[in-house]
Amino acid sequence: MFLEGNMNKQTVIKIESLSKSFHVGIQDVPVLRGITLDISSSDFTIIYGPSGCGKSTLLHTILGLEKPTSGSIKFFGVDLYSADLNEDDRSELRKKSIGMVYQQPNWIKSLTVIENVAFPLSLIGVPKVTRLEAAKKELEKLGMISWSNYKPSELSSGQQQKVALARALITDPQIIIADEPTGNLDYESGLELMNVLAELNLVDRKTILMVTHDLEYLRYTKSSIHMLNGEIVKDDNSVMSYKRKYIEK
């Protein structure tokens, strides 16, 4: 509800001077150090860097799951951690405006594929018949309708990620956030998933923010963010050469 009136802004996520430290023992350990960046509407942005550089922590703060130590995050001009928003407000934003895809999908084991895909709609009060019909359409788009009545655990890793993407899309979110979505996939399945994400960006104009450590996927993006030791750093010559190798094909 608090996003109304801001949907036409070009910048959908605005991060300014964002820092995050965790208290360990008797000291504070900095994980994010003064991050400033903008994510634009209909962009496909990849955040990349080595393990432990702060990529996932940055995503968690963007999602409203990890309050920053300092700085601000704005969704469509609204400060995510302002005093005017509480946990319920941030949860409401995630349910209606953001679709999440994780490296390891979390399934409700007692539910079938189609029921798992439909589940986010139950959280916003959509009737069962309507949400199952919507889930069917999303599975059809991703070529997974034949697996509707299987349990997710009976599917391959690549198939499960397609189902996870269908679940992320079920509320028609403007933003898709993917945290290492290809991390558990083989090479071919990873490329297939990336092609689906690229199509969602180019055809459906979805804004996609993705974390990865795989530089090969930079060729799919419109912009990229290199993180190191909790900071955004400029690309060095080797990375720029690698990007040109794939992007200029």
Backbone hydrogen bonds, N-H to C=O, Kabsch-Sander energy under -0.5 kcal/mol:
donor,donor_aa,acceptor,acceptor_aa,energy
4,E,1,M,-1.1
6,N,3,L,-1.9
9,K,6,N,-1.5
12,V,10,Q,-0.7
12,V,39,I,-2.1
13,I,39,I,-1.8
14,K,74,K,-2.3
15,I,37,L,-3.1
16,E,72,S,-2.4
18,L,35,I,-2.9
19,S,70,S,-2.4
20,K,32,L,-1.7
22,F,29,V,-2.5
24,V,22,F,-0.7
24,V,27,Q,-3.0
27,Q,24,V,-2.1
29,V,22,F,-3.4
29,V,27,Q,-0.5
31,V,20,K,-3.4
32,L,20,K,-2.0
33,R,230,G,-3.2
35,I,18,L,-2.9
37,L,15,I,-1.8
39,I,13,I,-2.9
40,S,38,D,-0.5
41,S,10,Q,-3.1
43,D,40,S,-1.6
45,T,208,I,-3.0
46,I,223,S,-1.7
47,I,210,M,-3.3
48,Y,46,I,-0.6
48,Y,225,I,-2.8
49,G,212,T,-0.7
53,C,50,P,-1.5
58,L,54,G,-2.3
59,L,55,K,-2.0
60,H,56,S,-2.4
61,T,57,T,-2.0
62,I,58,L,-2.2
63,L,59,L,-2.2
64,G,61,T,-1.0
65,L,60,H,-2.7
66,E,60,H,-1.1
69,T,19,S,-2.0
70,S,19,S,-1.8
72,S,16,E,-2.0
74,K,14,K,-2.5
75,F,78,V,-2.5
76,F,12,V,-2.0
76,F,74,K,-0.6
78,V,75,F,-2.1
79,D,77,G,-0.5
80,L,73,I,-3.4
82,S,79,D,-1.4
85,L,82,S,-1.4
90,R,86,N,-2.1
91,S,87,E,-2.4
92,E,88,D,-2.4
93,L,89,D,-2.0
94,R,90,R,-2.1
95,K,91,S,-2.3
96,K,92,E,-1.8
97,S,93,L,-2.9
98,I,93,L,-0.6
98,I,94,R,-1.0
99,G,175,I,-2.7
101,V,177,I,-2.3
103,Q,179,D,-0.6
107,W,105,P,-0.7
109,K,107,W,-1.0
111,L,108,I,-2.3
113,V,150,Y,-2.6
114,I,148,S,-2.3
116,N,112,T,-2.4
117,V,113,V,-2.3
118,A,114,I,-1.9
119,F,115,E,-1.0
121,L,118,A,-1.5
122,S,118,A,-0.8
122,S,119,F,-1.2
123,L,119,F,-1.0
124,I,121,L,-0.8
125,G,122,S,-1.2
126,V,121,L,-2.4
131,R,127,P,-2.5
132,L,128,K,-2.4
133,E,129,V,-1.7
134,A,130,T,-2.1
135,A,131,R,-2.2
136,K,132,L,-2.1
137,K,133,E,-1.7
138,E,134,A,-1.9
139,L,135,A,-2.4
140,E,136,K,-2.2
141,K,137,K,-2.0
142,L,138,E,-1.3
143,G,140,E,-1.3
144,M,139,L,-3.2
145,I,139,L,-0.6
147,W,144,M,-1.6
148,S,145,I,-1.6
150,Y,147,W,-1.6
154,E,151,K,-2.3
155,L,152,P,-1.9
160,Q,156,S,-2.6
161,Q,157,S,-1.9
162,K,158,G,-1.5
163,V,159,Q,-2.2
164,A,160,Q,-2.6
165,L,161,Q,-2.0
166,A,162,K,-2.3
167,R,163,V,-2.4
168,A,164,A,-1.9
169,L,165,L,-1.7
170,I,166,A,-0.8
170,I,167,R,-0.6
172,D,169,L,-2.3
174,Q,97,S,-0.6
175,I,97,S,-1.8
176,I,207,T,-3.1
177,I,99,G,-2.8
177,I,175,I,-0.5
178,A,176,I,-0.5
178,A,209,L,-2.5
179,D,101,V,-2.6
180,E,178,A,-0.8
180,E,211,V,-1.9
183,G,180,E,-1.8
185,L,182,T,-1.8
190,G,186,D,-2.5
191,L,187,Y,-2.2
192,E,188,E,-2.2
193,L,189,S,-2.2
194,M,190,G,-2.2
195,N,191,L,-2.4
196,V,192,E,-1.7
197,L,193,L,-2.3
198,A,194,M,-2.6
199,E,195,N,-2.0
200,L,196,V,-2.2
201,N,197,L,-1.9
202,L,198,A,-2.7
203,V,199,E,-3.1
204,D,199,E,-1.0
206,K,200,L,-2.1
207,T,174,Q,-2.5
208,I,43,D,-2.9
208,I,206,K,-0.5
209,L,176,I,-2.7
210,M,45,T,-2.8
211,V,178,A,-2.8
212,T,47,I,-2.3
215,L,213,H,-0.8
217,Y,214,D,-1.3
218,L,215,L,-1.9
219,R,216,E,-1.2
220,Y,217,Y,-1.8
221,T,218,L,-1.4
222,K,44,F,-2.7
223,S,44,F,-1.7
225,I,46,I,-3.0
227,M,48,Y,-3.0
227,M,225,I,-0.6
228,L,231,E,-2.5
230,G,53,C,-1.9
231,E,228,L,-1.4
233,V,226,H,-2.8
233,V,231,E,-0.5
240,M,236,D,-2.3
241,S,237,N,-2.3
242,Y,238,S,-1.9
243,K,239,V,-2.6
244,R,240,M,-2.4
245,K,241,S,-1.9
246,Y,242,Y,-1.2
247,I,243,K,-3.3
248,E,244,R,-2.0
249,K,246,Y,-1.0
